[in-house]
Amino acid sequence: MKKLYTYAVVALLLFSSCSKDDPIAVNEEEVITTMIVTLVPSDASTNVTLKTQDLDGDGPNAPVVTVSGDLKASLTYSGSVKFLNETETPAEDITLEVEEEADDHQLFYTVGSGLTMGVASTNNDSNGNPLGTKFDVKSLSASSGKLTFTLRHKPKKPNTGLADAGGDTDIEATFDIVIE
């Protein structure tokens, strides 16, 4: 009789632990306050840093956007991007999470009219689709214009670019670029 009672208690515990009310783990979108793009020139001259920082998120203050210098014409730059959540102390590096979840992210580059450059991703997700946190920039000739970086969460992959990618924008920033 004691064994029957024990089996009944174990069965009851197992049955109640499989309730439909159990929470389902949700992979929430990242909080990104800061994007830092580093462009390393192939001629070993000075790196160019593009940075946007928006510590109040959707608050009233506009992001602070900076560009450390001009690009040189006819040069290749090796690019990388870093994403930070500076609402935490110390700041959390979100780049690692984005790269670990590469299948769920893609960084897009939009070269504005007038700017003579090409940008191409050099790293991919597990399916061979572009991730884009590492990339090459080829500056062609003297020009100026806007360069926009858009990180999408859960984009359709493969895609033909930002226009058909879908997903949600984690962060987007536009920089004024000069090629001399």
N, C-alpha and C positions, 0 to 999 in steps of 0.2 A: 504494500500500500504506500509505503514511504517513497519507493521508486516512482510510482505513478504520480504522486504529488509533485515530486521534483521535475519530472518530464512536463507536467502541466505548467509549472511555473516558468521553465525555460522556454516552452512554446509560446506562452503569453508574452514574455519579454521580447522574443524574436519578432513576433507578430506586431507588437506595438512599436518596435523600433523602425519598422518599414512603413510608417505612416506617410500618406501623400502630403502631409503638412511639413515634411522635412524641407529645409531651405535648399535651394539649388544655387550652386556657386555661379556668380555672374562676373564676367571679366569686364569691369567698368572701364570707360575711357580714361585716359591719362589726364592729369592736370599738368599743363605745360605753361609756364609763365615766361620762359626765356628760350630763345633759339640762338645759337652761336654757330655761324658758318665760317670755317677756316679754309682759305684758299692758299695753297702752297705752290709758288711758281717753280717751273722746271729749271729756270736759270739761277736758282738759289738766292734770288733777291728777297726783299721783304715780303712776308706773308700779308695777305689782306684779310681782315676780319669783318664780317657782317653780323650785326647783333640787333635783336629786338627783345625788349623786356617790358612786360606788362604785369606788374605785381598786383594790381587790383582787378585783374580779369575783366569782367564786363562792367567794372565800375566807371566812374566819370573821367578818370585820367586816361589820356591816349598813351599807347605804347611809346617807349623811347627807342628810336631806331637810329643806329649809327653804322657808318662805313669807314674803316680806318684809312683807306687810301684808294688810289686809282689802280686799274689793271693796265698792264702793258699789252700793246698790240702784238699779234703774231706769236702768242705764247700759250703754252698749256699749263693749267693749274690743276693740281690734285686737290679735290674738295672733300671735306667731311663736315658733318653737322652734329651738334650736341644739343639735346633737349633737357631743360632743367625745370623742376618744380621748386621755386624759391619761396613758396608759402610755408615750407618746412625748414627747420633748422637742425642740422645743416641741410643745405639744398640737396634734393634728391635728383640723381642723374637718371632721367627717364630714357635716355638713349639705349641703355642695356635692355630695358623692357621692350622697347620698340623693335630692337634687333632680334630678341628672343621670340617675339611674336611677329616675325617678318611676314608670315602668310596673311596676317590681319592688318598690315600697314603698307603704305607706299608713299614715298616723297616725290612730288611732282615739281618740275621747274617750268616756269613760263617766262620766256624771253620776250620782252616788250618790243614794239616796233621801234626801229631806229638803232637798236642795240645789235651790233654784229658779233655774235658769239653763238657757240653751240654748247649744250650741256648734255651729258650722257651718264646714266647710272653705271657704276662699276661693281655693285654687289646685288645679289639676288636672294629671293626667298627659297624655301626647300623645293619648290616646283620649278625653279629657273626663271621666275618672273622678277622684274626689277623691284628692289626694295628702295634704293636711292639714298641711303644715309652716307654712302661713299660715291663719288662721282668725279668726272673730269670736265673741266671747262676749257674750251678753246676760244681764246680771244682772237678775233680776226683783224679788224682794222679800227682806227680811231673812230669812236662813236660814243653815244650816251643814251641811256634809257633805263627802263625798269626791269628788274629781275625779281620774280615772285617765287617763293617756296611754299608749297602746300602739302602738309602731312595729312593723309586720309586714313581713317580707321575703318576697317572692313570694306575696302574697295572691291569692286568686281575685278577678278584677275583671271585670265589676261584681259587687258583693255588697250585701247588705242590712244590713251592719254586721259587727262583730267576731265574732259568733256563727257566721257562715257564711263568713268570709273565708279560713280556713285559713292556710297559710304558717307561717313561723317568727317568733317574737318576738325582735326585735333588742334592745329595751329596753322596760320597763314601769315606770311610777312612779305612785304614788298620793299625792295632796296633800290635806291638811285645809284646806278653804276656808270662810271666813266672809264672808257678805254682810251688811253693816250698813245 
